Amino acid sequence: MIPDLDLARVQKWIDGRNAGMPPDARDQLRFEVDVGDRTITVLECRPPWRADLGPDWTRFAICRFRYTKVRKEWSLYWRDRNLKFHEYDLADPTPHIDELIEEVKRDPTCIFWG
């Protein structure tokens, strides 16, 4: 089970990204959080670019935070071009999800935001 406070921290960060987006871009891009049993995945979402694709926005994973309950630690994962996740080895697992959020925001290797 993911700690509620940590989930709230990630959601606050994502809500802030969306709120800080220029008004004319808000119908073209938004960020969302997908919550699993032990994971929080940050998604970049875009509207359909062709009418025949339907009304659903595409959801593209940016990063994943994984919680290990036994150790009460978070690990950070990045997604490759084949949509597979790999542990990000430049940030050690930590009980403080804020540290991993900061690493994604900083993105020193451009692996998350490009």
N, C-alpha and C positions, 0 to 999 in steps of 0.2 A: 504494500500500500504506500502510495506516494504521500509524503507529508503535505498537509494542506497549505502550510505557510510557504513552502518551497514552490508549490504550484502557483500560489498567489504572486510570488516574486516574478516568476516567468511571465505570467499573464500581465502583470503591471508593465513589465518591460515591453512586451509586444503591443499592449494598448498604447503605450507611449510612442512607439514607432509609427503606429497607424495614425495617432493624433497629430504627430509632427509632419505627416506627409502633406505636400502642397494640395490644396483643394482640387485643382484640375487633374491630379493624378489618382484621386481616391476611387474613381470608377475603373481604373486600369490596373491597380495593384493594391493588395492588402496582405497582411500577415495574420496567420492563425496558429493556434496551438492544438495539437492532437494528443490526447492523454490515453495512455495504455495502463496496464497493471503496474509496470515498473518503469515506464518511459514517458517522457514529454518530448514530442517532436515539434519543432518550429517549421512552419510551412510558408512558402511564398505562393500567393494565389493570384491568378490572372483570369480575366473573363474569356469566354470562347472567342476565338478569332475567325471562326467560320460558322455561319448559321446552321449548317448541317451537323455540327458537333453537339448541338443541344444547348440548353441554358446553363449547364453546370460549369463553374469555374475550374480551371486546372489547379492542382495542388502539388507543389514541388518541394520536397523536403530540403531544408537548409542544414539543420543539425538535429541531433538527438541527445537528450540528457537521460542517463540510465541510473536508476537508484538500486543500490544493493542494501537491502534491509538489514542483513546480519552485521554489516560493517557500518551502516548508517552513512554511506558515502555515495556521492554522485560521480559519474564518469561522463566524459564528453565524446561524442561520435560525429564523424563527418561522413558524407555520402559521396560515393564515386559516380562516374558516368554511367555505370550499369545499375544504379539505384541501390547499391549495397552499402551498408554502414560499416565503418572501421573505427576502432578506438583512436582518438586523437592523442598522440604521444607527447605533445608539448605542454600538456597540463595534467598533472597528477590527479587521481581521484581525491575528492575532498568532501567533507560534510557540509561545506558552504557552497550552495549552488550559485550564489552571487559571484564567486570567483570564476566559475565557468561561463556565466553570462558575460562577464567582462572580457574573457578571452575571445568569445564569439564576436562581441562588439569590436574589439581591437583587431581581430583577424590578421595577425602578423604574416601569415603565409598566403592569404587570399583564398583559402580553401573553402570558406563558408560563403562569402559574398562575391567572390570573383575578382 
